Amino acid sequence: MQGIILVNAYIRSEGALRQAERMKEELSARGLNARVEKNGRFLCRVEESRVALAEKLDFCVYLDKDKYLSRMLERCGVRLFDSAEAIELCDDKMLTYIALAGGGVNLPDTLPAPLCYYADAKVREEYVKEIGAALGYPLIVKKSFGSWGMDVELIQNERELAETAEKFRMSPHLYQKYISAHKGEDYRVIVVGGKAIAVMKRENPRDFRSNIECGGRGSRAEVPAEFLAQAERCAEILGLDYCGVDILDAGGTPVVCEVNSNAFFNEAEKVTGVNIAGAYAEHVRCALECTKNE
């Protein structure tokens, strides 16, 4: 079988490239031939009124977030890990919360910001007051699209909220209740094939964001079974082959902060000793074998 491990066309992160190479190594150990490919080589195009594939591919470990290529690859019969729909649901944080809501997952109270199409528009004072009244202070404002803790802000008062609402006005974003039990701490639970296989605690004493890319540090952790069950439920609802679920500890109650379809696993492998790439590669192998035998 021939496959690719797709990364973003403009990727600068060494961690992302290391992750792709780890997947290549583990897939090869299981007899699956896959090369690391940067997006942008036009693997698919609309040609002669149909979606055409540039070369024969059986599968793709999709480490990008490009929703167009993922849909086109699937249209051409390529098996994606994760699926195009799952990637889209995770890429848009508000869509993630909407999909998970009512599914037995604990979520922070969240308000979606209305889209703005006018550069000269102004945020209304009543709008800002309503957000503060609903969520209290401090609260979180984050753009709906983003990774590594970028465009996430901790807001302390109405003045800061008004300024940030104005700054984010032209971008899809949301407002969220701040879970303050353990500032700068969360748990990254790695789920493969519906099972939680590794847990890393992330801590950042200098920032409210625990992301490794923001200066956080990872350590091996054990959590109650309910935390693992919440992560596995997220993967089930969103239809994910692989994901990292970020969980906050609200006084012993797990609260799901985000779900990442292409979560970095380099730090988690290092601190937990779990061969995450190997587990993911084995899941890919088994899934492809099942498809072949259908």
C-alpha positions as a Markdown table, in Angstrom:
| # | Residue | x | y | z |
|---|---|---|---|---|
| 1 | Met | 0.0 | 0.0 | 0.0 |
| 2 | Gln | 1.2 | 3.5 | -0.8 |
| 3 | Gly | 0.5 | 6.4 | 1.5 |
| 4 | Ile | 1.7 | 9.9 | 2.5 |
| 5 | Ile | 2.1 | 11.8 | 5.7 |
| 6 | Leu | 0.8 | 15.3 | 4.9 |
| 7 | Val | 2.1 | 18.4 | 6.6 |
| 8 | Asn | 1.3 | 22.0 | 6.0 |
| 9 | Ala | 2.9 | 23.6 | 2.9 |
| 10 | Tyr | 4.5 | 26.4 | 5.0 |
| 11 | Ile | 5.3 | 24.5 | 8.1 |
| 12 | Arg | 8.1 | 26.0 | 10.3 |
| 13 | Ser | 7.7 | 23.9 | 13.4 |
| 14 | Glu | 10.5 | 21.4 | 13.9 |
| 15 | Gly | 8.1 | 19.5 | 16.2 |
| 16 | Ala | 5.6 | 18.9 | 13.4 |
| 17 | Leu | 8.3 | 17.6 | 11.1 |
| 18 | Arg | 9.7 | 15.3 | 13.8 |
| 19 | Gln | 6.2 | 14.0 | 14.3 |
| 20 | Ala | 5.8 | 13.3 | 10.6 |
| 21 | Glu | 9.1 | 11.4 | 10.5 |
| 22 | Arg | 8.2 | 9.4 | 13.6 |
| 23 | Met | 5.0 | 8.3 | 11.8 |
| 24 | Lys | 7.0 | 7.4 | 8.7 |
| 25 | Glu | 9.4 | 5.3 | 10.8 |
| 26 | Glu | 6.6 | 3.4 | 12.6 |
| 27 | Leu | 4.5 | 2.8 | 9.5 |
| 28 | Ser | 7.5 | 1.4 | 7.7 |
| 29 | Ala | 8.1 | -1.0 | 10.6 |
| 30 | Arg | 4.7 | -2.3 | 9.9 |
| 31 | Gly | 5.2 | -2.8 | 6.2 |
| 32 | Leu | 3.4 | 0.4 | 5.1 |
| 33 | Asn | 5.2 | 2.6 | 2.6 |
| 34 | Ala | 4.6 | 6.3 | 3.3 |
| 35 | Arg | 6.6 | 9.5 | 2.5 |
| 36 | Val | 6.4 | 12.8 | 4.2 |
| 37 | Glu | 4.8 | 15.3 | 1.9 |
| 38 | Lys | 4.3 | 19.1 | 2.2 |
| 39 | Asn | 0.9 | 20.3 | 1.0 |
| 40 | Gly | 1.1 | 22.5 | -2.1 |
| 41 | Arg | 2.0 | 20.0 | -4.8 |
| 42 | Phe | -1.6 | 19.8 | -6.0 |
| 43 | Leu | -2.2 | 16.2 | -5.2 |
| 44 | Cys | -5.8 | 16.8 | -6.2 |
| 45 | Arg | -7.5 | 19.2 | -8.6 |
| 46 | Val | -10.9 | 19.7 | -10.3 |
| 47 | Glu | -10.1 | 18.6 | -13.9 |
| 48 | Glu | -12.5 | 17.7 | -16.7 |
| 49 | Ser | -15.4 | 18.4 | -14.4 |
| 50 | Arg | -14.3 | 15.8 | -11.8 |
| 51 | Val | -11.9 | 15.6 | -8.8 |
| 52 | Ala | -8.7 | 14.1 | -10.1 |
| 53 | Leu | -5.9 | 12.5 | -8.1 |
| 54 | Ala | -2.3 | 13.2 | -9.3 |
| 55 | Glu | -1.0 | 9.7 | -8.2 |
| 56 | Lys | -2.2 | 6.5 | -6.8 |
| 57 | Leu | -2.6 | 6.7 | -3.0 |
| 58 | Asp | -4.2 | 4.3 | -0.6 |
| 59 | Phe | -4.0 | 6.3 | 2.6 |
| 60 | Cys | -2.9 | 9.6 | 4.1 |
| 61 | Val | -2.0 | 10.5 | 7.7 |
| 62 | Tyr | -3.3 | 14.0 | 7.5 |
| 63 | Leu | -1.3 | 16.3 | 9.8 |
| 64 | Asp | -2.5 | 19.5 | 8.0 |
| 65 | Lys | -5.8 | 21.4 | 8.5 |
| 66 | Asp | -6.5 | 22.2 | 4.9 |
| 67 | Lys | -10.2 | 21.3 | 4.5 |
| 68 | Tyr | -10.2 | 21.4 | 0.7 |
| 69 | Leu | -7.5 | 18.9 | 0.0 |
| 70 | Ser | -8.8 | 16.5 | 2.7 |
| 71 | Arg | -12.3 | 16.5 | 1.1 |
| 72 | Met | -10.8 | 16.0 | -2.4 |
| 73 | Leu | -8.6 | 13.1 | -1.3 |
| 74 | Glu | -11.6 | 11.4 | 0.3 |
| 75 | Arg | -13.6 | 12.0 | -2.9 |
| 76 | Cys | -10.8 | 10.1 | -4.7 |
| 77 | Gly | -11.1 | 7.1 | -2.4 |
| 78 | Val | -8.0 | 7.8 | -0.2 |
| 79 | Arg | -8.4 | 6.7 | 3.4 |
| 80 | Leu | -7.6 | 9.6 | 5.7 |
| 81 | Phe | -6.4 | 9.5 | 9.3 |
| 82 | Asp | -8.2 | 11.6 | 10.6 |
| 83 | Ser | -11.2 | 12.0 | 8.3 |
| 84 | Ala | -11.9 | 15.4 | 6.7 |
| 85 | Glu | -15.0 | 15.9 | 8.8 |
| 86 | Ala | -13.3 | 15.2 | 12.1 |
| 87 | Ile | -10.4 | 17.5 | 11.2 |
| 88 | Glu | -12.9 | 20.3 | 10.4 |
| 89 | Leu | -14.8 | 19.8 | 13.6 |
| 90 | Cys | -11.6 | 20.1 | 15.6 |
| 91 | Asp | -10.0 | 22.9 | 13.6 |
| 92 | Asp | -13.0 | 25.2 | 14.4 |
| 93 | Lys | -13.2 | 25.4 | 18.2 |
| 94 | Met | -16.8 | 26.6 | 18.2 |
| 95 | Leu | -17.8 | 23.7 | 16.0 |
| 96 | Thr | -16.0 | 21.4 | 18.5 |
| 97 | Tyr | -18.1 | 22.6 | 21.4 |
| 98 | Ile | -21.3 | 22.4 | 19.4 |
| 99 | Ala | -20.6 | 18.8 | 18.4 |
| 100 | Leu | -19.7 | 17.8 | 21.9 |
| 101 | Ala | -22.6 | 19.6 | 23.6 |
| 102 | Gly | -25.2 | 17.2 | 25.0 |
| 103 | Gly | -23.0 | 14.2 | 24.4 |
| 104 | Gly | -22.0 | 13.6 | 28.0 |
| 105 | Val | -18.9 | 15.7 | 27.9 |
| 106 | Asn | -18.2 | 18.5 | 30.5 |
| 107 | Leu | -17.6 | 21.8 | 28.7 |
| 108 | Pro | -17.0 | 25.4 | 29.9 |
| 109 | Asp | -19.9 | 27.8 | 29.4 |
| 110 | Thr | -19.2 | 29.3 | 25.9 |
| 111 | Leu | -20.7 | 32.2 | 23.8 |
| 112 | Pro | -20.1 | 32.3 | 20.1 |
| 113 | Ala | -19.2 | 35.8 | 18.8 |
| 114 | Pro | -21.3 | 37.0 | 15.9 |
| 115 | Leu | -19.5 | 37.4 | 12.6 |
| 116 | Cys | -18.7 | 40.9 | 11.5 |
| 117 | Tyr | -18.3 | 41.9 | 7.8 |
| 118 | Tyr | -17.8 | 45.7 | 8.2 |
| 119 | Ala | -14.4 | 47.1 | 8.9 |
| 120 | Asp | -15.9 | 50.4 | 10.2 |
| 121 | Ala | -18.3 | 48.7 | 12.6 |
| 122 | Lys | -18.0 | 49.1 | 16.4 |
| 123 | Val | -18.6 | 46.6 | 19.2 |
| 124 | Arg | -21.7 | 47.7 | 21.2 |
| 125 | Glu | -21.3 | 48.4 | 24.9 |
| 126 | Glu | -24.4 | 46.3 | 25.8 |
| 127 | Tyr | -22.8 | 43.4 | 24.0 |
| 128 | Val | -19.7 | 43.6 | 26.2 |
| 129 | Lys | -21.8 | 43.9 | 29.3 |
| 130 | Glu | -23.9 | 40.8 | 28.4 |
| 131 | Ile | -20.8 | 38.7 | 28.0 |
| 132 | Gly | -19.4 | 39.8 | 31.4 |
| 133 | Ala | -22.7 | 39.1 | 33.1 |
| 134 | Ala | -23.0 | 35.7 | 31.5 |
| 135 | Leu | -19.5 | 34.4 | 32.2 |
| 136 | Gly | -18.1 | 36.6 | 35.0 |
| 137 | Tyr | -14.5 | 37.7 | 35.3 |
| 138 | Pro | -11.9 | 36.7 | 34.5 |
| 139 | Leu | -13.0 | 35.0 | 31.3 |
| 140 | Ile | -11.3 | 33.6 | 28.2 |
| 141 | Val | -11.5 | 35.0 | 24.6 |
| 142 | Lys | -10.1 | 32.9 | 21.8 |
| 143 | Lys | -10.2 | 32.8 | 18.1 |
| 144 | Ser | -12.0 | 29.9 | 16.6 |
| 145 | Phe | -9.0 | 28.9 | 14.5 |
| 146 | Gly | -5.6 | 28.6 | 16.0 |
| 147 | Ser | -3.0 | 26.3 | 17.5 |
| 148 | Trp | -0.3 | 26.3 | 20.2 |
| 149 | Gly | -2.1 | 28.8 | 22.5 |
| 150 | Met | -2.1 | 31.6 | 19.9 |
| 151 | Asp | -4.9 | 34.1 | 20.0 |
| 152 | Val | -6.1 | 33.0 | 23.4 |
| 153 | Glu | -6.5 | 35.8 | 26.0 |
| 154 | Leu | -7.3 | 35.9 | 29.7 |
| 155 | Ile | -9.6 | 38.9 | 30.3 |
| 156 | Gln | -9.8 | 40.5 | 33.8 |
| 157 | Asn | -12.4 | 43.2 | 33.4 |
| 158 | Glu | -14.9 | 45.0 | 31.1 |
| 159 | Arg | -12.4 | 47.4 | 29.7 |
| 160 | Glu | -10.1 | 44.6 | 28.6 |
| 161 | Leu | -13.0 | 42.7 | 27.2 |
| 162 | Ala | -14.1 | 45.7 | 25.1 |
| 163 | Glu | -10.6 | 46.1 | 23.7 |
| 164 | Thr | -10.2 | 42.4 | 22.8 |
| 165 | Ala | -13.7 | 42.1 | 21.3 |
| 166 | Glu | -12.8 | 45.1 | 19.1 |
| 167 | Lys | -9.5 | 43.5 | 18.2 |
| 168 | Phe | -11.0 | 40.1 | 17.3 |
| 169 | Arg | -14.1 | 41.6 | 15.7 |
| 170 | Met | -13.3 | 40.6 | 12.1 |
| 171 | Ser | -12.3 | 37.1 | 13.0 |
| 172 | Pro | -14.4 | 34.1 | 14.1 |
| 173 | His | -14.0 | 33.9 | 17.9 |
| 174 | Leu | -15.7 | 32.9 | 21.1 |
| 175 | Tyr | -16.0 | 33.8 | 24.8 |
| 176 | Gln | -15.6 | 31.2 | 27.5 |
| 177 | Lys | -15.9 | 30.8 | 31.3 |
| 178 | Tyr | -12.5 | 30.6 | 32.9 |
| 179 | Ile | -11.8 | 27.4 | 34.9 |
| 180 | Ser | -9.5 | 28.8 | 37.5 |
| 181 | Ala | -8.9 | 25.8 | 39.8 |
| 182 | His | -5.4 | 25.2 | 38.5 |
| 183 | Lys | -4.0 | 28.2 | 36.5 |
| 184 | Gly | -1.6 | 27.2 | 33.8 |
| 185 | Glu | -2.2 | 23.5 | 34.2 |
| 186 | Asp | -4.1 | 20.9 | 32.2 |
| 187 | Tyr | -3.9 | 17.2 | 31.1 |
| 188 | Arg | -3.2 | 16.2 | 27.5 |
| 189 | Val | -4.8 | 12.8 | 27.0 |
| 190 | Ile | -3.8 | 11.0 | 23.8 |
| 191 | Val | -6.5 | 8.8 | 22.3 |
| 192 | Val | -5.8 | 6.3 | 19.5 |
| 193 | Gly | -8.5 | 4.1 | 18.0 |
| 194 | Gly | -10.9 | 5.2 | 20.7 |
| 195 | Lys | -8.6 | 4.3 | 23.6 |
| 196 | Ala | -6.7 | 6.7 | 25.9 |
| 197 | Ile | -3.1 | 5.4 | 25.8 |
| 198 | Ala | -1.1 | 8.2 | 27.4 |
| 199 | Val | -1.6 | 11.2 | 29.8 |
| 200 | Met | 0.7 | 14.1 | 30.1 |
| 201 | Lys | 0.3 | 16.9 | 32.7 |
| 202 | Arg | 1.2 | 20.3 | 31.3 |
| 203 | Glu | 2.3 | 23.1 | 33.6 |
| 204 | Asn | 3.3 | 26.7 | 33.0 |
| 205 | Pro | 4.0 | 28.8 | 36.0 |
| 206 | Arg | 4.5 | 31.9 | 33.9 |
| 207 | Asp | 1.3 | 31.8 | 31.8 |
| 208 | Phe | -2.3 | 30.8 | 32.1 |
| 209 | Arg | -1.8 | 28.7 | 28.9 |
| 210 | Ser | -0.2 | 25.3 | 29.5 |
| 211 | Asn | 0.9 | 24.8 | 25.9 |
| 212 | Ile | 4.4 | 23.5 | 25.5 |
| 213 | Glu | 4.9 | 26.0 | 22.7 |
| 214 | Cys | 4.0 | 28.8 | 25.3 |
| 215 | Gly | 6.7 | 27.6 | 27.7 |
| 216 | Gly | 4.8 | 24.8 | 29.4 |
| 217 | Arg | 6.5 | 21.7 | 30.7 |
| 218 | Gly | 5.1 | 18.1 | 30.4 |
| 219 | Ser | 5.3 | 15.3 | 32.9 |
| 220 | Arg | 3.8 | 11.8 | 33.1 |
| 221 | Ala | 0.6 | 11.8 | 35.0 |
| 222 | Glu | -2.2 | 9.5 | 36.2 |
| 223 | Val | -5.7 | 10.7 | 36.2 |
| 224 | Pro | -9.1 | 9.3 | 37.4 |
| 225 | Ala | -10.9 | 7.0 | 35.1 |
| 226 | Glu | -13.5 | 9.7 | 34.5 |
| 227 | Phe | -10.9 | 11.9 | 32.8 |
| 228 | Leu | -10.0 | 9.1 | 30.4 |
| 229 | Ala | -13.6 | 8.4 | 29.7 |
| 230 | Gln | -14.2 | 12.0 | 28.8 |
| 231 | Ala | -11.3 | 12.0 | 26.3 |
| 232 | Glu | -12.5 | 8.8 | 24.8 |
| 233 | Arg | -16.1 | 10.1 | 24.5 |
| 234 | Cys | -14.7 | 13.2 | 22.6 |
| 235 | Ala | -13.0 | 11.0 | 20.1 |
| 236 | Glu | -16.1 | 8.9 | 19.6 |
| 237 | Ile | -18.4 | 11.9 | 19.1 |
| 238 | Leu | -16.0 | 13.6 | 16.7 |
| 239 | Gly | -15.1 | 10.4 | 14.8 |
| 240 | Leu | -11.3 | 10.7 | 15.4 |
| 241 | Asp | -8.7 | 8.0 | 14.8 |
| 242 | Tyr | -6.2 | 10.0 | 16.7 |
| 243 | Cys | -6.4 | 13.0 | 19.0 |
| 244 | Gly | -5.1 | 14.9 | 22.0 |
| 245 | Val | -7.8 | 16.0 | 24.4 |
| 246 | Asp | -6.9 | 18.9 | 26.7 |
| 247 | Ile | -8.7 | 18.5 | 30.1 |
| 248 | Leu | -8.9 | 21.0 | 32.9 |
| 249 | Asp | -9.3 | 19.8 | 36.5 |
| 250 | Ala | -12.2 | 21.7 | 38.1 |
| 251 | Gly | -11.9 | 20.5 | 41.6 |
| 252 | Gly | -11.8 | 16.9 | 40.6 |
| 253 | Thr | -14.3 | 17.2 | 37.8 |
| 254 | Pro | -12.8 | 16.9 | 34.3 |
| 255 | Val | -13.7 | 19.8 | 31.9 |
| 256 | Val | -12.8 | 19.4 | 28.2 |
| 257 | Cys | -11.0 | 22.5 | 27.0 |
| 258 | Glu | -10.0 | 21.6 | 23.4 |
| 259 | Val | -9.7 | 18.6 | 21.1 |
| 260 | Asn | -6.8 | 18.5 | 18.7 |
| 261 | Ser | -7.0 | 16.2 | 15.7 |
| 262 | Asn | -3.2 | 16.5 | 14.9 |
| 263 | Ala | -1.9 | 17.0 | 18.5 |
| 264 | Phe | 1.9 | 17.0 | 18.8 |
| 265 | Phe | 3.0 | 13.8 | 20.6 |
| 266 | Asn | 6.8 | 14.4 | 20.8 |
| 267 | Glu | 6.8 | 15.7 | 24.4 |
| 268 | Ala | 4.2 | 13.1 | 25.4 |
| 269 | Glu | 6.3 | 10.3 | 24.1 |
| 270 | Lys | 9.3 | 11.6 | 25.9 |
| 271 | Val | 7.7 | 12.1 | 29.3 |
| 272 | Thr | 5.4 | 9.1 | 29.4 |
| 273 | Gly | 7.6 | 6.5 | 27.6 |
| 274 | Val | 4.6 | 5.5 | 25.5 |
| 275 | Asn | 5.3 | 4.8 | 21.8 |
| 276 | Ile | 2.4 | 7.0 | 20.6 |
| 277 | Ala | 3.6 | 7.0 | 17.0 |
| 278 | Gly | 3.7 | 3.2 | 17.1 |
| 279 | Ala | 0.2 | 2.9 | 18.5 |
| 280 | Tyr | -1.1 | 5.3 | 15.8 |
| 281 | Ala | 0.7 | 3.4 | 13.1 |
| 282 | Glu | -0.7 | 0.1 | 14.3 |
| 283 | His | -4.2 | 1.6 | 14.3 |
| 284 | Val | -3.6 | 2.7 | 10.7 |
| 285 | Arg | -2.4 | -0.7 | 9.7 |
| 286 | Cys | -5.4 | -2.5 | 11.3 |
| 287 | Ala | -7.9 | -0.1 | 9.8 |
| 288 | Leu | -6.4 | -0.5 | 6.3 |
| 289 | Glu | -6.4 | -4.3 | 6.7 |
| 290 | Cys | -10.0 | -4.3 | 7.7 |
| 291 | Thr | -10.9 | -2.2 | 4.7 |
| 292 | Lys | -9.0 | -4.5 | 2.4 |
| 293 | Asn | -10.9 | -7.5 | 3.7 |
| 294 | Glu | -14.4 | -6.0 | 3.4 |
